[in-house]
Amino acid sequence: MPQSIENHEPVSCSATLLTPRGRGAVATIRVKGELNSIAAAINACFNAANQKSLAAQPLNRIVYGLWGQTSNEDLVICRLDEYTVDIHCHGGLAAVERILSDLEARGCPRNSWEQLVKSTKTELDFELQDRLTAATTFRTAEILLRQSEGVLKSAFEALLPVADQPFDLDYYQSQIQNLLDWEQFGLHLTSPWCVVLAGRPNVGKSSLINAILGYERSIVFNEAGTTRDVLTATTALEGWPIQFSDTAGIREQADVLESTGIRRAEQMMRSADCNLILIDVSQPEQAHDLRLVSQWPESIIVAHKSDLPQSWKQPLPHAAISVSSITKSGIDTLLEQLMKKLIPAVPEKNTPVPVTPRQIRILQQAAEALKESNQSVYTRLIHQLLS
């Protein structure tokens, strides 16, 4: 159903800001709808240098002109087809807001880009566009762009049974498993891998996270229990988004507030993609150190403060990495091991990767349908992926 404006009359055009919000060199506003409605809204505000009305402008021709009767704004417009006009203006917030407001006042209300895509594309197309806009690094954006250009859709289409051909359960099961092998990787393309730094108070967690980031994000102070909440900072390593969490020092003798921070730290550790357990080798080992190492065996152990004389009496835990946040020694080795643990494999260029929880959930349900040899349910689920 068409949208409505204040007078409740049907709305036959809408304006959508396509470029990201914020300052930029150029912004693009797309106006879609019936030509008469678009022309009425634009002709009231736009004076083309060639003195022609919007309807008289040829398709796919860039037209320069001025927007507004006073305080004119230089811009260009382009008719893409009978139902679509793009307005390219200065990318400043004021210019964009003025044009959108002028159009809205003339019966052409604003629309979000999400609404625009949903009205013209499938849910799969919208998901891929939405995930692409959420990418925070070039490397993740490149993978998401390939998925949106047809790689993932083609993989889903290949899961559909072919008429007049035998239903090959083993083939479809293997294809779905190939997709699900990348499920966690795909989700992390727009949600950073979570790395939690843990250890007893004053082991140097804050100093290490600052050394990794290259700037002071965490508080560094020589009083035990200073960090009582989880402090997070996101960066990129090898082109992948990584969130580091600096947590409260873990110890038994803690006040009420500090104990709350310790509980939150342990919750974060349970949900993390990788934990870094720090031990202070400049001090004798304590029960807290040994308990953490044994309680979280999959963690990377960091033998911290290696620039100081070693007072740790026992042999260091297996595979512990000696690191100094002061001299930066060992940090490259630590980050190399961290990335191998977080991302042991990277998909080849045209590998299809599911990137949303919906896609993964439906693929898992389709795999269950195959186990039960239920072809009709399986086929319906694959059509849902492509809807």
C-alpha positions, 0 to 999 in steps of 0.5 A: 500500500502507498505511504500517506502524508499528513492529509492522508492522501496516497503518496506516489513518490518518495526521497531516499538518501543513498549515501551514508549520513555525515559530512562528505564531498557529494551526497546522492538522493534518489527520488522514486515514484510516478513521474508526474509526482516527481516532476511536481516536487522537483520542478518547484525547487529545481531550475535547470540551466537548460531551462527545461522541465524535469519531464523534458530532460532526456534519460541518463543525462546529467543536468546542472542547475540551481535548487531553491528560489533563494540561497540557491544550491548548485547541484545536478540531477539525472533521470535514470528511468521513468520512475527514478531521478537521482539528485547529486548535491554537496555532501554537507548535512545542511544541503542534504537536509534542505533538499529532503525537507523541500521535497517532503513539503511538496508531497515527496516524503523521506524514505530510508534506504532499507525501506527502498531496498525492501520494496524492490529486492528480495530479503536476501538482497536486502540482507547482503546490502545491509551487511555490506553497509556494516563492514568496518574494514576493506577486507571484510567489505571485499568479501561481503561485496562478492557475496552481494554480487551473486556468489552467495545467491548462486550457491543457494540456487544450486541447493534447489532440487532439479526437476526430473533428476534424482534427489541426491541427499549426499550432494546437498548435505555436503554443499550445505556443510560447506556453507556452514563451515564458514558460519562463524567467519561470516557472522564476524565479517560485521561483528568483531572477533572478541578477545578478552584479557584476564588475570589477577590484579596488576598483572598488566592487562591495561598496559598490554591492551594499550600497547596493542592498540597503540594508544591509551584506551585502558586505565593504568594504575598501580592500585589493585582492582582499578579496572572494575568494569569491562573496557572495550576497544575495537581495532583491525589486525590483518584487515579483520575487526577485533574487539579487545576487552580489558577486564577486572583483575580476578582474585578472591579477596575483593570488595562488593563492587570489584566482585561484580567486575570479576563476575562480568569478566568471567561472563565475558571469558565464557563468550569470547572467541579467544582469551588471553590469560596474563601472568606476571613473571616478575612476581612469584606465581600465585594460586589465582594464576594457576587456577586461571591457567587450568580453568581456561585451557584453550586460552593463550598464556601471556608471560607478561612483564618479561623486561623485568627480572623473573621471579616466577619459580615454576616452569612457565605454562606450556606455549606461554608467550613472553611479552613486555608492554614496555619494550614491545618485545613479544607482541608481534608473536602474540598477535600472530598466534592470536590471529591463527587461533581466531581465523585459522583459514580464510575462504578463497576469493569466490567462496560462498559465505552465509553472513546472517543468523537467518541464513545460518538458521535456515541452512541448519534446518535444511540439513535436518530435513535432509537427515529425515529425507524430507524433500518437501520441507528441504525445498521449502527452506531453500526457497526461503533463503532465496525469498 
